[in-house]
């Protein structure tokens, strides 16, 4: 299994529940640019998914496409694989 670095571990620690980028930046004590880059890497590795609020059902739904230049438009959630990687450390 992939060995998480400290920033990846801290981000996944926040994402047991759906959280907006602002909350992640509050909880993870690294510069925003690093957190955003690592978050993109975790999405690419399928350890995190981007989520959008669906007004019709009043719940979050998984966004299969996200705008990496507009990360604040989404909330994020760790996937099963991400949680397994996090818990194996």
SULDA-V474620 format. One record per backbone hydrogen bond with DSSP energy under -1.0 kcal/mol. NH is the residue of the N-H (numbers start at 0). CO is the residue of the C=O. If there is no record, write none. Layout:
# SULDA-V474620
NH	CO
NH	CO
This chain:
# SULDA-V474620
8	4
9	5
10	6
11	7
12	8
13	10
14	10
18	75
23	19
24	20
25	21
26	22
27	23
29	27
34	30
35	31
36	32
37	33
38	34
39	35
40	36
41	37
42	38
43	39
44	40
45	42
46	41
47	41
48	76
50	74
51	60
53	58
57	53
58	53
60	51
62	49
69	66
72	69
73	70
74	50
75	18
76	48
77	14
78	46
82	78
83	79
84	80
85	81
86	82
87	83
88	85
